[in-house]
Amino acid sequence: MLFVVAVCILEVASSHFREGVTLAFLKKVPSSSQGTIYRMMKMSVRGTYLVLGSLVAGAVSSVQGQVPTDTYQQTCELPPFEWAAYGTRVTGRMYTRRAAMLGESLFAAGYLKSTSAPNEEEYQPLVNDFGVTGPYTASDPTGTNGDSVTVDLTDYTTEFGSFAQYEVGVVKINAASGSPEDIYVYYGEGQDETCGLAAKEISSGEEVLAISGHFVGTLTADHSDGTSTTIFNSNSNGTADYVQHPNAVKNGFDDGFVISADAATGDANWLVAYPTSTKDAQTVGVDIDNEGNIFGAGYSCNLLENGEDTVCDGFVAKFNKTDGSVV
């Protein structure tokens, strides 16, 4: 999937949003010759302006049919759109990275976190830190008639940096109306990153989500029967000079992960750690076949015996639909 980044500044009424608010949203643009375009956007309020960062995330008639599109054509003019769904709470933040379509549902996946940190002054635990509201439309620009979904997130310390606060998050939105329907969270030590997403109705009629990325420490996914699966980092010690994940000072280096989940509920069918590493690894992208098996591609980096040099290998793997074992 190709992301095209554009930055614009739009003047807005300062009374609508508070200074410093970050707005993450999805915007649906009318159909074109390339199909329907969805944009994952992020805006930050600075006084009477919204600083707009746009990520063009697909999609067209199918995930496989995605094509690069310069939607802004070197201009900051905002094109017409059917609806937008916003995450407007200052207490939660999401960085969207991937999108996938399945039936009438649009799934947006990325890094999700609470902005509250227990080690900061005047810290107070929050409930339902993150929320998404929509649709916002030309006829309802303030979302008065919109719906909202919220989720309660774990608050993580910023002792080793604010980037070590993220969970794996997926937002489900009705693609036709722009109404948010659910938020799925897979959680660990706040050191989890989402890199891959795919959605498919398989031959049995089941609707499956495949989610991938990398994690440090642990990662947990809940199942429909009330149980959960937790995977553990393959190396738990880490080193003080590891900068990609500051909290890896005590929780080790990145391993990759793959999740198979029920697209309707977010409940995990299975969760596996793959690949493992002694330096850095992730499953970057995923896809699903008609039987529900998941294919993943990524890399694994490992420290050589001399303790100084690192070698990285790429991989493509097939994960069994039933338990995620590599076949």
NORHUQUI-V597739 format. One record per run of one state. SS is the DSSP state (hx for helix, st for strand, lp for the rest). FROM is the first residue (numbers start at 1). TO is the last residue. If there is no record, write none. Layout:
BEGIN
ss: [SS;SS]
from: [FROM;FROM]
to: [TO;TO]
END
This chain:
BEGIN
ss: [lp;st;lp;st;lp;st;lp;st;lp;hx;lp;st;lp;st;lp;st;lp;st;lp;st;lp;st;lp;st;lp;st;lp;st;lp;st;lp;st;lp;hx;lp;st;lp;st;lp;st;lp;st;lp;st;lp;st;lp]
from: [1;5;12;22;33;35;47;49;57;63;66;83;88;92;103;105;115;130;137;147;152;166;175;180;189;191;202;207;216;218;223;228;233;248;252;255;263;268;274;280;289;294;304;310;320;326;327]
to: [4;11;21;32;34;46;48;56;62;65;82;87;91;102;104;114;129;136;146;151;165;174;179;188;190;201;206;215;217;222;227;232;247;251;254;262;267;273;279;288;293;303;309;319;325;326;327]
END
